[in-house]
Amino acid sequence: MATTIGKMRYPVQLQSATRTTDAGGGSAESWSTVATIYADIKPLNAEESYRQGVIQESVTHEIYVRFRAGLSTSNSLVYESRVFNIKGVLNIDERDRYLKLTCKEGVAV
């Protein structure tokens, strides 16, 4: 087990995307908070590359949360001003107690 309940001290907002259509036939995606949960956030890797004249930064994290049915890669997590896009969800030991989320830190859309 990589974490304990005591290490889950970061209150994060679990968000879900909602797609709405406008009068012109276009659509927009907005994010709404589903729940506030506690998490253990562990940074894994940080990279910087130079592409097309722009510096690209990439930061990955492992985030551990209590098991929550329905949590998937279509959700994101927000902690303070930071946004974590979920790239993978693992049910640790298949016991429905903890989830290990592989996330990439991004920017709010």
TORDREN-718446 format. One record per residue: residue number from 1; residue in three letters; x, y, z of N, C-alpha, C in turn. Coordinates in Angstrom, 3 decimals, decimal comma, m for minus. Each point is the difference from the previous one (the first is absolute). Example, Ala and Ser with C-alpha at 12.3 -4.5 7.8 and 13.67 -1.06 7.14 Angstrom:
<rs>
R resi resn      n.x      n.y      n.z     ca.x     ca.y     ca.z      c.x      c.y      c.z
R    1  ALA   13,190   m5,690    7,800   m0,890    1,190    0,000    0,900    1,200    0,000
R    2  SER   m0,350    1,050   m0,720    0,820    1,190    0,060   m0,770    1,090    0,730
</rs>
This chain:
<rs>
R resi resn      n.x      n.y      n.z     ca.x     ca.y     ca.z      c.x      c.y      c.z
R    1  MET    0,852   m1,174    0,000   m0,852    1,174    0,000    0,893    1,230    0,000
R    2  ALA   m0,207    0,882   m0,927    0,867    1,161   m0,170   m0,425    1,207    0,830
R    3  THR   m1,155   m0,039    0,621   m0,468    1,147    0,774   m0,874   m0,477    1,155
R    4  THR   m0,276    0,917    0,904   m0,916   m0,280    1,101   m1,025    1,127    0,054
R    5  ILE   m1,062   m0,222    0,724   m1,065    0,992    0,091    0,521    1,290    0,628
R    6  GLY    0,999   m0,084    0,877    0,554    1,181    0,648    0,740    0,933   m0,947
R    7  LYS    0,507   m0,535   m1,112    0,719    0,824   m0,970   m0,941    0,732   m0,954
R    8  MET   m1,266   m0,346    0,007   m0,971    0,640   m0,896   m0,478    1,293    0,633
R    9  ARG    0,849    1,023   m0,098   m0,284    1,260    0,686   m0,309    1,150   m0,934
R   10  TYR   m0,007   m0,250   m1,296   m0,240    1,075   m0,960   m1,460   m0,031   m0,465
R   11  PRO   m0,792    1,025    0,313   m1,382    0,022   m0,496   m0,005    0,379   m1,485
R   12  VAL   m0,472   m0,892   m0,835   m0,051    0,240   m1,446   m1,442   m0,052   m0,470
R   13  GLN   m0,268    0,738   m1,057   m1,332   m0,014   m0,604    0,002   m0,993   m1,151
R   14  LEU   m0,904   m0,955    0,061   m0,193   m0,947   m1,101   m0,936    0,664   m0,990
R   15  GLN    0,453    0,154   m1,237   m0,803    0,705   m0,991   m0,362   m0,894   m1,176
R   16  SER   m1,127    0,329   m0,600   m0,504   m0,728   m1,150   m0,344    0,997   m1,102
R   17  ALA    0,243   m0,388   m1,235   m0,267    0,883   m1,137   m1,469   m0,097   m0,423
R   18  THR   m0,544    1,140   m0,379   m1,353    0,073   m0,526    0,055    0,737   m1,328
R   19  ARG   m0,590   m0,584   m1,022   m0,015    0,631   m1,318   m1,379    0,623   m0,229
R   20  THR    0,001    1,286   m0,336   m1,249    0,708   m0,254    0,018    0,553   m1,423
R   21  THR   m1,166    0,118   m0,591   m0,100    0,561   m1,352   m0,576    1,405    0,092
R   22  ASP    0,423    0,834   m0,937   m0,512    1,359   m0,018   m0,983    0,162   m1,156
R   23  ALA   m0,575    1,185   m0,128   m1,025    0,263   m1,013    0,547   m0,109   m1,418
R   24  GLY    1,298    0,200   m0,178    0,605   m0,063   m1,328    0,368   m1,404   m0,429
R   25  GLY   m0,273   m1,002    0,818    0,315   m1,377   m0,340    1,367   m0,449    0,485
R   26  GLY    0,763    0,891    0,578    1,311   m0,358    0,537   m0,141   m0,622    1,372
R   27  SER    1,107   m0,448    0,519   m0,041   m0,584    1,339    1,178    0,508    0,815
R   28  ALA   m0,181   m0,033    1,299    1,045    0,425    0,924    0,094   m1,016    1,125
R   29  GLU    1,196   m0,171    0,510    0,220   m0,922    1,104    0,266    0,802    1,265
R   30  SER   m0,722   m0,335    1,055    0,236    0,664    1,276    0,186   m1,075    1,067
R   31  TRP    0,753    0,336    1,022    0,292   m0,941    1,075   m0,769    0,389    1,243
R   32  SER   m0,602   m0,990    0,652   m0,724    0,255    1,234    0,495   m0,949    1,084
R   33  THR   m0,024    0,482    1,228    0,482   m0,800    1,126   m1,050   m1,030    0,391
R   34  VAL    0,425   m1,261    0,050   m0,870   m1,111    0,389    0,066   m0,204    1,512
R   35  ALA    1,219    0,073    0,557    0,192   m0,218    1,435    1,350    0,561    0,411
R   36  THR    0,150    0,242    1,287    1,298    0,328    0,566    0,465   m1,222    0,769
R   37  ILE    1,180   m0,507   m0,369    0,538   m1,201    0,620    1,420    0,302    0,478
R   38  TYR    0,542   m0,877    0,825    1,361    0,178    0,498    0,936   m0,947   m0,730
R   39  ALA    1,223    0,501   m0,276    0,944   m0,757   m0,809    1,418    0,126    0,536
R   40  ASP    0,832   m0,952   m0,397    1,440    0,047    0,236    0,632    0,252   m1,370
R   41  ILE    0,666    1,131   m0,158    0,572    0,403   m1,285    1,505   m0,200    0,047
R   42  LYS    0,516   m0,818   m0,941    1,430   m0,283   m0,061    0,529    0,329   m1,397
R   43  PRO    0,908    0,973   m0,109    0,590    0,296   m1,306    0,919   m1,138   m0,435
R   44  LEU   m0,046   m0,320   m1,301    0,833   m1,071   m0,538    1,106    0,511   m0,894
R   45  ASN   m0,369    0,865   m0,944    0,923    0,374   m1,049   m0,298    1,403   m0,496
R   46  ALA    1,044    0,703   m0,382   m0,159    1,316   m0,620    0,950    0,058   m1,194
R   47  GLU   m0,528    0,412   m1,136    0,808    0,088   m1,215   m0,226    1,345   m0,660
R   48  GLU    0,998    0,407   m0,729   m0,119    1,237   m0,754    0,578   m0,261   m1,383
R   49  SER   m0,728    0,410   m1,035    0,489   m0,174   m1,363   m0,269    1,280   m0,783
R   50  TYR    0,689    0,107   m1,101   m0,110    1,185   m0,851   m0,580   m0,438   m1,343
R   51  ARG   m1,226    0,448   m0,297   m0,670   m0,374   m1,244   m0,580    1,229   m0,674
R   52  GLN    0,300    0,143   m1,260   m0,545    1,069   m0,832    0,181    1,374    0,637
R   53  GLY    1,164    0,207    0,592    0,318    1,291    0,575   m0,628    0,272    1,353
R   54  VAL   m0,608   m1,018    0,619   m0,671    0,181    1,281    0,500   m1,063    0,977
R   55  ILE    0,235    0,391    1,225    0,388   m0,960    1,032   m1,248   m0,727    0,484
R   56  GLN    0,033   m1,331   m0,069   m1,112   m0,851    0,431    0,397   m0,647    1,327
R   57  GLU   m0,863    0,118    0,994    0,265   m0,618    1,294   m1,001   m1,108    0,251
R   58  SER    0,464   m1,071    0,608   m0,860   m1,133    0,302    0,323   m0,498    1,403
R   59  VAL   m1,003   m0,058    0,855    0,176   m0,473    1,370   m1,007   m1,115    0,243
R   60  THR    0,477   m1,153    0,492   m0,897   m1,116    0,274   m0,034   m0,283    1,499
R   61  HIS   m1,126   m0,520    0,443   m0,217   m0,283    1,419   m0,713   m1,334    0,175
R   62  GLU    0,182   m0,590    1,171   m0,850   m1,088    0,474   m0,853    0,598    1,098
R   63  ILE   m1,291   m0,193   m0,106   m0,920    0,529    1,009   m0,814   m1,174    0,534
R   64  TYR    0,000   m0,146    1,313   m0,740   m1,079    0,651   m1,241    0,578    0,669
R   65  VAL   m1,146   m0,660   m0,228   m1,268    0,405    0,606   m0,712   m1,245    0,510
R   66  ARG   m0,983    0,200    0,859   m0,854   m1,113    0,408   m0,799   m0,461   m1,206
R   67  PHE   m0,383   m1,262   m0,024   m0,745   m0,552   m1,129   m1,278    0,790   m0,227
R   68  ARG   m0,273    0,275   m1,246   m1,221    0,701   m0,392   m0,460   m0,588   m1,325
R   69  ALA   m1,163   m0,631    0,009   m0,529   m0,599   m1,221   m0,281    1,092   m1,029
R   70  GLY    0,320   m0,281   m1,250   m0,289    0,932   m1,074    1,113    0,981   m0,303
R   71  LEU    1,045    0,044    0,809    1,109    0,896   m0,275    0,772   m0,559   m1,194
R   72  SER    0,257    0,844   m1,006    0,639   m0,484   m1,230    0,912    1,068   m0,594
R   73  THR    0,562   m0,312   m1,147    0,903    0,924   m0,682   m0,748    1,187   m0,605
R   74  SER   m1,313   m0,014    0,036   m0,758    1,155   m0,486   m0,163    1,067    1,086
R   75  ASN    0,465   m0,305    1,214   m0,036    0,962    1,108    1,339    0,713    0,115
R   76  SER    0,008    1,067    0,780    1,247    0,683    0,344   m0,069    0,395    1,473
R   77  LEU    1,165    0,316    0,557    0,082    0,428    1,388    0,578    1,403    0,046
R   78  VAL   m0,516    0,825    0,918    0,510    1,357    0,177    0,415    0,155    1,451
R   79  TYR    1,262    0,401    0,197    0,504    0,304    1,328    0,527    1,424   m0,032
R   80  GLU   m0,630    0,874    0,757    0,292    1,424    0,000   m0,080    0,511   m1,440
R   81  SER    1,094    0,479   m0,583   m0,072    0,505   m1,383    0,564   m1,013   m0,996
R   82  ARG    0,276   m1,221    0,452    0,593   m1,022   m0,856   m1,049   m0,978   m0,507
R   83  VAL    0,130   m0,396   m1,256   m0,928   m0,941   m0,628    0,765   m1,271   m0,356
R   84  PHE   m0,564   m1,146    0,381    0,609   m1,288   m0,307   m0,941   m0,779   m0,913
R   85  ASN    0,453   m0,269   m1,223   m0,782   m0,783   m0,952    0,301   m1,475    0,237
R   86  ILE   m1,036   m0,785    0,253    0,178   m1,412    0,332    0,269   m0,791   m1,278
R   87  LYS    1,124   m0,731   m0,004    0,401   m0,797   m1,161   m0,177   m1,491    0,235
R   88  GLY   m0,067   m0,427    1,260   m0,180   m1,411    0,319   m0,564   m0,172    1,391
R   89  VAL   m0,832   m1,034    0,180   m0,621   m0,288    1,295    0,257   m1,467    0,338
R   90  LEU    0,646   m0,255    1,136    0,266   m1,364    0,449   m0,651   m0,229    1,358
R   91  ASN   m0,763   m1,085    0,109   m0,601   m0,413    1,262    1,049   m0,843    0,722
R   92  ILE    0,622    0,554    1,040    1,109   m0,671    0,665   m0,456   m1,311    0,623
R   93  ASP    0,677   m1,063   m0,364   m0,277   m1,366    0,473   m1,427   m0,462   m0,307
R   94  GLU   m0,712    0,705   m0,858   m1,385   m0,353   m0,369   m0,879   m0,189    1,234
R   95  ARG    0,208    0,829    1,024   m0,748   m0,129    1,251   m1,021    1,108    0,199
R   96  ASP   m0,127    0,923   m0,944   m0,952    1,110    0,101    0,224    0,842    1,260
R   97  ARG    1,280    0,220    0,340    0,320    0,839    1,147    0,684    1,289   m0,431
R   98  TYR    0,995   m0,127   m0,891    0,760    1,155   m0,469    0,140   m0,044   m1,520
R   99  LEU    0,097    1,182   m0,578    0,284    0,131   m1,420    1,314    0,740   m0,178
R  100  LYS    0,810   m0,480   m0,935    1,227    0,691   m0,381   m0,258    0,649   m1,352
R  101  LEU    0,065    1,318   m0,032   m0,260    0,750   m1,222    1,322    0,499   m0,568
R  102  THR    0,263   m0,328   m1,243    1,155    0,552   m0,695   m0,487    1,255   m0,692
R  103  CYS    0,603    1,140    0,315   m0,505    1,287   m0,491    1,104    0,820   m0,651
R  104  LYS   m0,416    0,864   m0,892    0,906    0,960   m0,609   m0,512    1,388    0,388
R  105  GLU    0,887    0,791    0,566   m0,396    1,334    0,419   m0,160    0,885   m1,225
R  106  GLY   m1,109    0,678   m0,069   m0,280    0,862   m1,147   m0,482    1,357    0,458
R  107  VAL   m0,665    0,668   m0,913   m0,558    1,311    0,300   m1,512   m0,079   m0,110
R  108  ALA   m0,661    0,865    0,736   m1,462    0,054   m0,059   m0,410    0,496   m1,372
R  109  VAL   m1,030   m0,628   m0,541   m0,497    0,364   m1,324   m1,146    0,968    0,125
</rs>
